[in-house]
Structure formats: structure tokens, C-alpha cells
């Protein structure tokens, strides 16, 4: 039987103009660490202005970067606890 010990809430914020969307993703971990990542999207001049699409692309890129930061953090913690270099954590 599995029990949930902790939950994470990921926050995404967007800054936009007619051509660009920037996203910031933030997660606060149980150890007090905040992990932050960024993503961006640029609308091509021939595409119609669809802010939701820019948010989805920039948000996905920020979440992807956030995932990589979390994997690196976990890898570093494994190494620190074991005193050796661990195998690369694959996505």
C-alpha cells in the first residue's frame, strides 16, 4: 500500500507582448528549496496572434527545464550521500 508523503505545487507565470511569451516555473520542495526555470516562445510574423499557444509552448519549455534542474538536484544529492559519482539519471 502506497501513501502520499508530500505534494508539490508548481507555479507558472507568463509575461507577454504581441510577439513573445516568457514563462517562469517555480516549485517549492519539502526541504525548503525553490527550483526555478524559464521558457520562451516567439510568434512568427505570419502566424495569427494566439496568446494561449505561446503560453503552452513557453510553459512546456519552462517545465522541461524545471525537470532537468530537479534531476540534477537529485543526482547531486545521491552523490553527496554516497560519496561517489552515481550513474546518470535518464529522463
N, C-alpha and C positions, 0 to 999 in steps of 0.2 A: 504494500500500500504506500503510495507516494503522497507526501504532504507538501504544500507550498510554504516555504520558509520566508520568502521575500518577494516583493513585486517591484517592478521598475516602471516609472512613468517617463516617457520620452517627450520632450517639448520640442516643437518645431516652430520657428518664427521666420517670416518672409519679409523681404524688402524688395519692392518692385518699382519699375518705371515702364515706359512703353516698349522697351527693347530687352530689358534684363530682369532676371529674378535671382535673388540671393537667398539662400536658406541657411539657418543655423539650427543644428540639432544639439540637444543637451540632455544628458541623463545623469541623475544623482544616484550614486551607488550606496549600499548599506554601510560601507567603510568610510563614508563622508566624501569620497572622491567625486568630483564633477568631471565628466568627459564631454568635450565639446567638439563639434566638427562642422564643416561648411560645405555647401554645394552651390552651384550656379547653373543658370540656363540663359541662353541668348536667343531671342526670336530672330529668325531670318527675315529680311526685309520683304520677301514675297509672301510670307505666311500671315494669316489673319491674327489679330491680337486676341489671344485666348489665355488670360492670366492663369486659369486653372491648370493648363498644360505646363506652363512654365513652373508653377508650384510643384507639380508632380515630378518633373524632371529634376529641378533643383533639390527638392526634398529627398528624392531617391538617392541622389548623389551624396547629400549630407549624411543620410542614414548608412550608405555604403562606407563612407569614410569613418563614421562612428563605429561601425562593426569592426573595421580594421584597427582602430585605436583600442577597442576592447580586447581584441585578440592579442595585440602587442602587450597590453597591460597584464593579461592572464599569463602569457608566455614569460614575461619578466618576473612575475610572482612565482611561477613554477621554478624558474632558475634560481631565484633568491632562496626559496625554501629548500631546494635540493642541493644547492652548492655546485651545480653543474649546468652545462648548456643542454637544454632539452631539444627534442625534435621540433621542427617547425610545425605550428598548428595550421592545418589547412582549412580553407573556407569550404 
